[in-house]
Amino acid sequence: MRKHHTLFVWQQSKNLVTEIYQLTNYFPKDETYGLIQQIKRAAISIPANISEGIGRNTYRDTIQFLYISRGSLFELETLLCIAIDLTFLKKEDGDKLFIELETITKLLIGLIKSYEFKSKTINKSNS
């Protein structure tokens, strides 16, 4: 039942959420319902959609949720760029997060390709 817990990409993205929560504690308090909330939602969406996708019954559904997770990665990257531009986030901290985002993106793309391959293989055998 907890198959997604074994995925390195899920583990890394879940760890990223913790880092995001810790870093946004230092943002201005008047951003609590603005940029902070948006950043947190994007970060949480990454491991949440991975696990929801893995829990689906078809490869097509799984792939769709993995793509949603990838979209959240790109959204988070943009939000972090904005936070740096507004000087809410130090560039050094942002650069560290960007490296983590890049790693998670590569892992996620690999997982997507794996499921796409499995999906094509099953479709060919059903033809």
PEGI-V14646 format. One record per run of one state. SS is the DSSP state (helix for helix, strand for strand, loop for the rest). FROM is the first residue (numbers start at 0). TO is the last residue. If there is no record, write none. Layout:
# PEGI-V14646
SS|FROM|TO  SS|FROM|TO
This chain:
# PEGI-V14646
loop|0|1  helix|2|5  loop|6|6  helix|7|23  loop|24|27  helix|28|30  loop|31|33  helix|34|53  loop|54|57  helix|58|84  loop|85|89  helix|90|125  loop|126|126
